[in-house]
């Protein structure tokens, strides 16, 4: 080989090597970006039931129509999404349509993910495909007829699903607001939990971020209303809550919100958290006329413990125990006898606490039943140690002493919370509607048939 030919070959090899290195760096950057986006979207929450098998599916999602299991989204080709093409993955997130053309249940929040640009969707796919493939078959969804017929979701989409990106900001509200809108309405899909549902289970946009109940837990009103929402919170407090789940004198996250903070929000960049705060400050306030005070504006220090010292029967097993005794025997050792908690909020104060001051005692009762796990914070649940009447008695003591004393908890309410909250009337209404529609079609068919016979 001549010297010029050898030089050209060397230059070509160097160029190919450089191109390969650049492509590898680009792929690495896409995977890293996808990891951040998947974290912001909290994908792991609904697609992981066994922490040793992340993203392998199996997590049960309670809906008014039955349980839906999060599917395996690891790159396993047989049981996961390893055989999915880019177009199939994008279609699932943008249109709510699966690989075989089936409509996906909106427990998968594609009504929010449709607002994600294609490059963000593919970055998430690149991240998921970089993970170990795990073979774990997705369980069948035990839904009753007609809700097990995916074809009816086409009708749901007509009323509740608008595919496509977010509209352009015509108000000139700035980059932070626009990014916050994308996070809240798209990627992080905050509206899916904090916005109430219509009769057809679509988001009620007129009450956006005004609060909703999911599986017995209350996702609170996070609009800037001073009494019903978080309008009295400072930007610093709201930022701190999104980061840690704790703001002394305001709130301590539990349930699904604690999981969201652990899995997702605390990992967001400072810029993204600031953008979320900016956006939430700008949504329309939603006020409930029944709210006379903010959720955190209740509470007085308790002094019952000194009166109980030396008294008999202060135990979890004493059915006859009153609220003060149940509090002393089960709660005071962590939350203090006065209810003021511990310094730093590891054990939160029960005074000026949203769960105790809320008009709906859902989260208070659910915390007592199932406990609280958030980061290093742990509170055991008492579902196996206290019966419904005892938990009702304890809850009423906490409400009267530390919170909204106008609220009363009954044993029946506690029993309902044990079952995951009140049953939705929607399945019966929809089933009734389907039966009526079928009868109408049958009636019209018979009339038409009789008309033909007469003719």
CORVENLIN-V244840 format. One record per backbone hydrogen bond with DSSP energy under -1.0 kcal/mol. NH is the residue of the N-H (numbers start at 0). CO is the residue of the C=O. Records with the same first field share a line. If there is no record, write none. Layout:
NH: CO / CO
//
This chain:
5: 1
6: 2
7: 3
8: 4
9: 5
10: 6
11: 7
12: 8
13: 9
14: 10
15: 11
16: 12
17: 13
18: 14
19: 15
20: 16
21: 17
22: 18
23: 19
24: 20
25: 21
26: 22
27: 23
28: 24
29: 25
30: 26
31: 27
32: 28
33: 29
34: 30
35: 31
36: 32
37: 33
38: 34
39: 35
40: 36
41: 38
42: 37
44: 41
46: 42
52: 49
55: 52
56: 46
57: 69
60: 67
62: 65
65: 62
67: 60
69: 58
72: 54
79: 75
80: 73
81: 75
83: 80
88: 84
89: 85
90: 86
91: 87
92: 88
93: 89
94: 90
97: 101
100: 97
103: 95
107: 104
109: 107
111: 108
112: 108
113: 109
114: 111
115: 112
120: 116
121: 117
122: 118
123: 119
124: 120
125: 121
126: 122
127: 123
128: 124
129: 126
130: 127
142: 140
146: 143
148: 145
151: 148
152: 149
153: 150
155: 151
156: 152
157: 153
158: 154
159: 155
160: 156
177: 173
178: 174
179: 175
180: 176
181: 177
182: 178
183: 179
184: 180
185: 181
186: 181
187: 182
190: 183
191: 188
192: 189
193: 189
194: 190
197: 201
200: 197
203: 195
204: 202
206: 203
207: 204
209: 206
210: 193
211: 218
213: 216
216: 213
218: 211
221: 208
229: 222
230: 224
232: 229
237: 233
238: 234
239: 235
240: 236
241: 237
242: 238
243: 239
244: 240
246: 250
249: 246
250: 246
252: 244
258: 254
259: 255
260: 256
261: 257
262: 258
263: 259
264: 259
265: 260
266: 263
267: 264
272: 268
273: 269
274: 270
275: 271
276: 272
277: 273
278: 274
279: 275
280: 276
281: 278
290: 287
296: 293
299: 400
301: 337
310: 307
314: 312
318: 316
320: 317
325: 321
326: 322
327: 323
328: 324
329: 325
330: 326
331: 326
333: 330
334: 330
335: 331
338: 335
340: 334
341: 346
344: 341
349: 338
351: 297
353: 249
356: 352
357: 353
364: 360
365: 361
366: 362
367: 363
368: 364
369: 365
370: 366
371: 378
373: 376
376: 373
378: 371
381: 367
382: 368
385: 381
390: 386
391: 387
392: 388
393: 389
394: 390
395: 391
396: 392
397: 393
398: 394
399: 395
400: 396
401: 397
403: 355
404: 402
406: 403
413: 409
414: 410
415: 411
416: 412
417: 413
418: 414
419: 416
420: 415
428: 424
429: 425
430: 426
431: 427
432: 428
433: 429
434: 430
435: 431
436: 432
437: 433
438: 434
439: 435
440: 436
441: 437
442: 438
443: 439
444: 440
445: 441
446: 442
447: 443
448: 444
449: 445
450: 446
451: 447
452: 448
453: 449
454: 450
//
